[in-house]
Amino acid sequence: MDFLYHGLLEAIRLLLSGDPETYSAVAATLKVSSYAMAASLLMGIPLGFVLGHLRFPGRRQARLAVDTLLSLPTVFIGLMVYAFISRQGPLGHMGLLFTLPGIAIGQTLLALPVVIALTATAVESMDANLRVTLRSLGANRRQLMRATLWEARHGILAAALNAYGRVMTEVGISMMVGGNIKWHTRTITTAIALETNKGQFAMGIALGLILLLIAFGVTAAMSLLRGK
Amino acid sequence: MKGTGSPAKGFILLIALLALMFGAAWAAEPQAVMMATTTSTDDTGLLDYLAPHFKTATGYELRWTATGTGKALELGKNCDVDVLLVHAPKAEMKFVEEGNGINRTLVMYNDFVITGPAADPAGIKGKTVAEALSAIAAKKSPFVSRGDNSGTHKMEQELWTASNLPLPEKESWYISTGQGMLVTINVAAEKNGYTLTDRGTYIKYESDKAGKAPQVILVEGDAPLLNQYSVIEVNPKRCAKVNNMLAHQFAVWVTGPQAQKLIQEFKLMGKPLFTPNAKR
């Protein structure tokens, strides 16, 4: 069990010594998760808002579908994306396999249902009272939508953090689509998988701790943004 | 309302940050050979050692994804890599016969060994492969298999068949990990069982355990245990997008005198891991 203790020391050493391999993996993780988060938030928040705010036929079915997609296994997404962006696949000419944007496509698919479902829930949970109040104050449809979106901001932030957690920690998509290529598509999680395969458990623990540290940084920044 | 202005500021900051990151990703990339290879060449550190020399000799970068031989061949079949460095001769020949690859050339070999607990409950030490596997099956001692369609897994299946034994896949004492070689050796150690491994990975395992390795080599040197690595260029006639010029450069280099000498000199714990045997 001494690899746990060695892992902690190793994590500190890697960070302080500026180990280029570690920093390359950290950079890859940050880049790819930022692409995926940007894409999934841009698409997911409007869709989630529509799903939670508007009443339309087939809404319950759509909700059920999104909730089911919350359980999409990452290796499965990895395989699906691989099938599309492999040179033999329909998007093969774009040369996305073994690249960070390729991984980002898969991670966007992973994050999208989380963002949609949680945004919809956040909007739904406040709708009932707010709608009545605003209507009685004479708000029109547009103002009602904007006010709802504003009031749901904390819920949406929670949705984003939740999705970010899944994207940062997934390994199936990064491994299958990225190929764990040193200096290029090796992320922290695929590096952990590799070190574990090599029997370097302490190194794996160290990288895991670094990932947690980054997650802490992101969460702390978000809570600052929230003002409290 | 408190802090109404800050989310807007935060949003602008976020966009700026994203623009910075996207910008970095679009920077020009040097020409690189994309190779699919097996976990054993990566886990032992051989490729980390060879890649800089290749870059110095040819000016090209070597990039690789390390998987089992089964997936590596599949990546070649789907035109996703330029070149393969793998070790499953039968599957490789089929791959070439089907028109997926060209110029298959021998590069180097190491050998497989059967490891097990020092106490050796099935009594296989110093026996032939056929005798050892029969003894393990008769004793129903735990046997840990890669079970991942890798070159090592394929070799293991061939050894059971060559020893006139049924594949024990459904037996309770046969444990299939579906993972890499070092993980599998560690499982064998935990289960007090036997396993088949390439010598390179075993030396790595032994050095990690610093003289306290619970798994020891029990069967070695038998002719069926030879583990041959070959380089195969993905067929550019089938795959228009592969970079055969680079693939060929790598294949020629790795089988040439410089790389062959480097492979010979590659050592771990003072023990050579691979024996070069390219005939070029």
Chai-1 contact restraints between the chains, C-beta under 6 A:
chainA,res_idxA,chainB,res_idxB,connection_type,confidence,min_distance_angstrom,max_distance_angstrom,comment,restraint_id
A,K31,B,M21,contact,1.0,0.0,6.0,A-B,restraint_1
A,S34,B,L18,contact,1.0,0.0,6.0,A-B,restraint_2
A,S34,B,M21,contact,1.0,0.0,6.0,A-B,restraint_3
A,A38,B,L18,contact,1.0,0.0,6.0,A-B,restraint_4
A,S86,B,N78,contact,1.0,0.0,6.0,A-B,restraint_5
A,S86,B,D80,contact,1.0,0.0,6.0,A-B,restraint_6
A,R87,B,C79,contact,1.0,0.0,6.0,A-B,restraint_7
A,R87,B,D80,contact,1.0,0.0,6.0,A-B,restraint_8
A,R87,B,K241,contact,1.0,0.0,6.0,A-B,restraint_9
A,Q88,B,N78,contact,1.0,0.0,6.0,A-B,restraint_10
A,Q88,B,C79,contact,1.0,0.0,6.0,A-B,restraint_11
A,L97,B,D80,contact,1.0,0.0,6.0,A-B,restraint_12
A,G179,B,T65,contact,1.0,0.0,6.0,A-B,restraint_13
A,I181,B,R63,contact,1.0,0.0,6.0,A-B,restraint_14
A,I181,B,T65,contact,1.0,0.0,6.0,A-B,restraint_15
A,N197,B,G180,contact,1.0,0.0,6.0,A-B,restraint_16
A,N197,B,L182,contact,1.0,0.0,6.0,A-B,restraint_17
A,N197,B,V183,contact,1.0,0.0,6.0,A-B,restraint_18
A,K198,B,D43,contact,1.0,0.0,6.0,A-B,restraint_19
A,K198,B,L182,contact,1.0,0.0,6.0,A-B,restraint_20
A,G199,B,L182,contact,1.0,0.0,6.0,A-B,restraint_21
A,G199,B,D208,contact,1.0,0.0,6.0,A-B,restraint_22
A,L225,B,G10,contact,1.0,0.0,6.0,A-B,restraint_23
A,G227,B,G3,contact,1.0,0.0,6.0,A-B,restraint_24
